[in-house]
Amino acid sequence: MDIFAFAMKMEQDGETFYRELAQKTTHKGVANILEMLADEEVKHYKAIKAMQGGSHTMTETDVVGRARNIFQRIREFGDAFETATDDITLYRQAMKLEKQSEDFYLDRADQVTEQGQKQLFLQLAGEEKKHYYLLENIVDFVSRPQHWLENAEFFHMEDY
């Protein structure tokens, strides 16, 4: 399997994983964030597919900013949140997958010689890093919802 086919398959698997995870969660805000992550994986797939055709561009996303707004609303409305330990395990698994994806794209950026491909792989690695950061905040949120929501002076979603 070539590098592009592997990367596209990885992004498709990520989309499926996030959509399934979104269906399992009982909290609407977290489900929305997981759906956003699934949509991001679709954008990555399309960018990689376009790279095969010679295009080397991908629009920068604001998934962290959009998620920040969702977390802000959760905090403002004080939504109750309970989660199963299995859910936290799945979120941590997603974090691991995002880290592996970031490492994969960084490795590929080092291997390609064409500058446009290198830049796109670096951009994809940056996007995966944002996803990891977002999932880390979800794990914090579901692990300690009272502390996370009550601590108004400490906002977890820093500018990225």
Contacts in CASP RR format, 6 or more apart in sequence:
PFRMAT RR
TARGET T0000
AUTHOR 0000-0000-0000
METHOD contacts of the structure
MODEL  1
MDIFAFAMKMEQDGETFYRELAQKTTHKGVANILEMLADEEVKHYKAIKA
MQGGSHTMTETDVVGRARNIFQRIREFGDAFETATDDITLYRQAMKLEKQ
SEDFYLDRADQVTEQGQKQLFLQLAGEEKKHYYLLENIVDFVSRPQHWLE
NAEFFHMEDY
1 9 0 8 1.000
3 108 0 8 1.000
3 111 0 8 1.000
4 48 0 8 1.000
4 49 0 8 1.000
4 51 0 8 1.000
4 52 0 8 1.000
7 48 0 8 1.000
7 104 0 8 1.000
7 105 0 8 1.000
7 108 0 8 1.000
7 124 0 8 1.000
8 45 0 8 1.000
8 48 0 8 1.000
8 49 0 8 1.000
10 101 0 8 1.000
10 104 0 8 1.000
11 41 0 8 1.000
11 42 0 8 1.000
11 44 0 8 1.000
11 45 0 8 1.000
11 48 0 8 1.000
12 41 0 8 1.000
12 45 0 8 1.000
14 38 0 8 1.000
14 41 0 8 1.000
14 97 0 8 1.000
15 38 0 8 1.000
15 39 0 8 1.000
15 41 0 8 1.000
15 42 0 8 1.000
15 45 0 8 1.000
16 38 0 8 1.000
17 94 0 8 1.000
17 97 0 8 1.000
18 34 0 8 1.000
18 35 0 8 1.000
18 37 0 8 1.000
18 38 0 8 1.000
18 41 0 8 1.000
18 94 0 8 1.000
19 34 0 8 1.000
19 35 0 8 1.000
19 38 0 8 1.000
21 34 0 8 1.000
21 90 0 8 1.000
21 91 0 8 1.000
21 94 0 8 1.000
22 30 0 8 1.000
22 31 0 8 1.000
22 32 0 8 1.000
22 34 0 8 1.000
22 35 0 8 1.000
22 38 0 8 1.000
23 31 0 8 1.000
24 87 0 8 1.000
24 90 0 8 1.000
25 31 0 8 1.000
25 34 0 8 1.000
25 83 0 8 1.000
25 87 0 8 1.000
26 82 0 8 1.000
26 83 0 8 1.000
27 79 0 8 1.000
27 81 0 8 1.000
27 83 0 8 1.000
27 142 0 8 1.000
28 79 0 8 1.000
29 70 0 8 1.000
29 73 0 8 1.000
29 74 0 8 1.000
29 79 0 8 1.000
30 81 0 8 1.000
30 138 0 8 1.000
30 141 0 8 1.000
30 142 0 8 1.000
32 70 0 8 1.000
33 67 0 8 1.000
33 70 0 8 1.000
33 134 0 8 1.000
33 138 0 8 1.000
36 63 0 8 1.000
36 66 0 8 1.000
36 67 0 8 1.000
37 63 0 8 1.000
37 94 0 8 1.000
37 131 0 8 1.000
37 134 0 8 1.000
37 135 0 8 1.000
40 61 0 8 1.000
40 63 0 8 1.000
40 127 0 8 1.000
40 131 0 8 1.000
43 58 0 8 1.000
43 59 0 8 1.000
43 61 0 8 1.000
44 58 0 8 1.000
44 124 0 8 1.000
44 127 0 8 1.000
47 55 0 8 1.000
47 57 0 8 1.000
47 58 0 8 1.000
47 120 0 8 1.000
47 124 0 8 1.000
48 120 0 8 1.000
48 124 0 8 1.000
50 57 0 8 1.000
51 117 0 8 1.000
51 120 0 8 1.000
56 116 0 8 1.000
56 117 0 8 1.000
56 119 0 8 1.000
56 120 0 8 1.000
57 120 0 8 1.000
58 120 0 8 1.000
58 123 0 8 1.000
58 124 0 8 1.000
60 123 0 8 1.000
61 127 0 8 1.000
61 130 0 8 1.000
63 127 0 8 1.000
63 130 0 8 1.000
63 131 0 8 1.000
63 134 0 8 1.000
64 130 0 8 1.000
64 133 0 8 1.000
64 134 0 8 1.000
64 157 0 8 1.000
64 160 0 8 1.000
65 157 0 8 1.000
65 160 0 8 1.000
67 134 0 8 1.000
67 137 0 8 1.000
67 157 0 8 1.000
68 157 0 8 1.000
71 137 0 8 1.000
71 141 0 8 1.000
71 156 0 8 1.000
71 157 0 8 1.000
72 155 0 8 1.000
72 157 0 8 1.000
74 81 0 8 1.000
74 141 0 8 1.000
74 149 0 8 1.000
75 148 0 8 1.000
75 149 0 8 1.000
75 152 0 8 1.000
78 149 0 8 1.000
80 145 0 8 1.000
81 141 0 8 1.000
81 142 0 8 1.000
81 145 0 8 1.000
82 145 0 8 1.000
83 142 0 8 1.000
87 142 0 8 1.000
88 139 0 8 1.000
88 142 0 8 1.000
88 143 0 8 1.000
91 135 0 8 1.000
91 138 0 8 1.000
91 139 0 8 1.000
91 142 0 8 1.000
92 139 0 8 1.000
94 135 0 8 1.000
95 132 0 8 1.000
95 135 0 8 1.000
95 136 0 8 1.000
95 139 0 8 1.000
98 128 0 8 1.000
98 129 0 8 1.000
98 131 0 8 1.000
98 132 0 8 1.000
98 135 0 8 1.000
99 128 0 8 1.000
99 132 0 8 1.000
101 124 0 8 1.000
101 125 0 8 1.000
101 128 0 8 1.000
101 131 0 8 1.000
102 125 0 8 1.000
102 126 0 8 1.000
102 128 0 8 1.000
102 129 0 8 1.000
102 132 0 8 1.000
103 125 0 8 1.000
105 121 0 8 1.000
105 122 0 8 1.000
105 124 0 8 1.000
105 125 0 8 1.000
105 126 0 8 1.000
105 128 0 8 1.000
106 121 0 8 1.000
106 122 0 8 1.000
106 125 0 8 1.000
108 121 0 8 1.000
109 117 0 8 1.000
109 118 0 8 1.000
109 121 0 8 1.000
109 122 0 8 1.000
109 125 0 8 1.000
112 118 0 8 1.000
112 121 0 8 1.000
130 160 0 8 1.000
133 160 0 8 1.000
137 156 0 8 1.000
137 157 0 8 1.000
140 148 0 8 1.000
140 156 0 8 1.000
141 148 0 8 1.000
141 156 0 8 1.000
148 156 0 8 1.000
END
